[in-house]
Amino acid sequence: MSRRSLPLLSFLLVFMTMPVAFGATIDAITFNAEPGKLFLPVEEAVEELKWPLLRDDMGKVFQLNEMTLRAGSLRSLTDGTELVSTEQLAQAGASVSPLTEDGRVRVGGFFRGFTLVVSPQRVEVSLAKQQLQGWQGNRLVLQTRVSSGRNGRTPSGEFHAGPYRAQMHRSSLYDWAPMPWSVQINRHVFIHGFSSVPNYPASHGCIRVPLTEGNPAKFFYEWVLTGTPVSVKRD
C-alpha cells in the first residue's frame, strides 16, 4: 500500500466509526380514524427531503415532488396546517422503512430524510383556563377553548378516553340533547362538540368543544385513541 493511500484509508475508517446523521427526528401524528397510518406536517417532510412543493391560489398543497394531489386528500390540523402520510410520501417517491418495534420509521435516503417517531398521545384539560390540549410526544397537536360544567360539575382527575365514543350521542339525562363527536372519559362525562361553547363553564358536567373554528370537536374525536390518558385539572 502506498503512502498516499494511508490518509484516505484513515479518513474512511474514521467516517465508518462516526455516528450516522439521519436528519431530524420528528414526532408522528396518529389518528384513531385511520389506524396504522402515520402523519406529519407536509412542510416538515419536504424540508427534510428537499422536495419541491406547489400550492394553489387558496394556499393548499396540490403538487408534492411533482406528484399531483387531488383536492382534499391531505388531512389538516385545526389551524389549517396540512398533513401528509408516509403512504403519500411513498407514492411521491420517498423510501419508507417498515415500522420498528420501538415505533420508528425511516423516510428518505442517506443524506436527505428523517426519522418519524410514534409517541404516546396525552390530553390535558385546564378547568381554570377552559382549555384543552392534545399532545403526541412533544408535539402539540390540538389546542382549543372548551366549556366545562358550571358550579364545578366537571370532575377533576386522571381518566382515559373511551371506551365509548359516537359520532352522534344523545344525552340520556338531559332531554336527549345532541352531543356530536362524543368521547367518554368518566361515566356520564364526555368530551363532545356543541353549538354553544362560551368562554366559561356552562354545561351540565361534560366538556364542550366548538364545532366551528376548524371543528376541534371532530378533530379530537378522529384523533384521540381509546385509552389515551386524559388529565383534567382545576388549576
Secondary structure, DSSP 8 states (H G I E B T S, - for coil): --TTHHHHHHHHHHHHHS------EEE-B--TTSTT--EEEHHHHHHHHT--EEE-TTS-EEEETTEE--TT-S-B-TTS-BEEEHHHHHHTT--B----TTSEEEEE-SSSEEEEE---EEEEEETTTTEEEEEETTEEEEEEE-B-BGGGTS--EEEE--S-EEEEEE-TTTTT-EEEEEEEEETTEEEEEES---SS--BSSSEEEESSTT-HHHHHHHH--TT-EEEEE--
